[in-house]
């Protein structure tokens, strides 16, 4: 009988540890996504700053590519990894979208100005990710659950990426 109790105790302890590690794992995943948001926020600020420097030179092209490529990379991961997309949705559910979208996405007017400055004599000189930014944001939104899409659509700083005339600065 004591072996059964020991086995039951061991099983209970293992189950508790598994649950706790799952909880901390969720917190770690949320923190990883928050760290990504902070990284992108810095890249966004640099891209916005360098996007105002004309004519574009290597420094400006590099800053723009870094930001837009990072956003594109996240969209690709969300598209190709259903488990990550679920974790991303869980993190979005916990996040303050007003703050998060303002950190992650350029406003449409800022993107439009950059895209215009990237075009010379009908040639687009910047990274392709710059040109397709709205498609990237749309793809990221599309990987959100219906509830998170609704929150996204109701948050002005998220909609700024799609709306002409809105400036999040």
Protein Blocks (a to p, Z undefined) as FASTA:
>chain_A
ZZmmmmmmmmmmmmmmmmmmmmmmmmmmmmmmmmmmmmmmmmmmmmmmmmmpccddfklm
mmmmmmmmmmmmmmmmmmmmmklmmmmmmmmmmpcfklmmmmmpccfklmmmmmmmmpgg
hiafbdfklmmmmmmmmmmmmmpcfklmmmmmmmmklmmmmmghiafZZ
